[in-house]
Amino acid sequence: MNAQQKIEKILATVKEGKTIYISTALRSYKITQKTVNSWEKSGLELFKVQGDSMMMASGKQWLCIDYCKFTVEG
């Protein structure tokens, strides 16, 4: 599964009404449908692919989430 397919899977899981927690070494991020809608409404991307890596927006920065822990709730 490549990075784009993984991002599509994350977004499909969120669209089902589930919550995804993405945990880096320092912080955990809660991703819900409300979060995705908020980013889309502002015209910005929450997730993107850069080369072979999955990236997630965090403020004005992009975080590599390739080696993060993903937890699904709901």
C-alpha positions as CSV (number, residue, x, y, z in Angstrom):
1,M,0.0,0.0,0.0
2,N,1.5,3.3,-1.0
3,A,1.3,6.7,0.8
4,Q,-1.7,8.0,-1.2
5,Q,-3.7,4.8,-0.6
6,K,-3.0,5.0,3.2
7,I,-4.2,8.6,3.3
8,E,-7.4,7.6,1.4
9,K,-7.9,4.8,3.9
10,I,-7.5,7.3,6.8
11,L,-10.0,9.7,5.3
12,A,-12.5,6.8,4.5
13,T,-12.3,5.7,8.1
14,V,-12.9,9.2,9.4
15,K,-15.9,9.5,7.0
16,E,-17.4,6.4,8.6
17,G,-17.7,8.4,11.8
18,K,-14.7,7.0,13.5
19,T,-12.0,8.9,15.3
20,I,-8.3,8.5,14.5
21,Y,-5.5,9.3,16.9
22,I,-2.1,9.9,15.2
23,S,0.6,9.8,17.9
24,T,4.1,11.2,17.2
25,A,6.9,10.9,19.7
26,L,5.8,14.2,21.4
27,R,2.1,14.6,20.8
28,S,-1.2,12.9,19.8
29,Y,-3.5,14.4,17.3
30,K,-7.3,13.6,17.3
31,I,-8.7,13.5,13.7
32,T,-12.5,13.5,13.3
33,Q,-14.8,14.4,10.5
34,K,-15.2,17.8,12.0
35,T,-11.4,18.3,11.8
36,V,-11.3,17.3,8.1
37,N,-14.3,19.5,7.3
38,S,-12.7,22.5,9.0
39,W,-9.5,22.1,7.0
40,E,-11.5,21.7,3.7
41,K,-13.6,24.7,4.5
42,S,-10.5,26.9,4.9
43,G,-9.2,25.6,1.6
44,L,-6.2,23.9,3.0
45,E,-5.1,20.3,3.0
46,L,-4.8,18.3,6.2
47,F,-3.0,15.4,4.6
48,K,-0.7,15.2,1.5
49,V,1.9,12.9,-0.1
50,Q,5.4,14.1,-0.5
51,G,7.5,11.6,-2.4
52,D,6.8,8.3,-0.7
53,S,5.9,9.9,2.6
54,M,2.6,10.8,4.3
55,M,2.5,14.3,5.6
56,M,0.0,15.9,8.0
57,A,-0.5,19.7,8.5
58,S,0.1,21.1,11.9
59,G,-0.3,24.8,12.0
60,K,2.0,26.2,9.3
61,Q,4.3,23.1,9.3
62,W,4.0,19.6,7.8
63,L,4.7,16.5,9.9
64,C,5.9,13.2,8.5
65,I,3.5,10.6,9.8
66,D,5.1,7.5,8.3
67,Y,6.3,6.1,11.6
68,C,3.5,7.4,13.8
69,K,1.1,5.2,15.8
70,F,-2.4,5.2,14.4
71,T,-5.3,4.3,16.8
72,V,-9.0,4.0,15.6
73,E,-11.8,4.6,18.0
74,G,-15.5,4.3,17.5
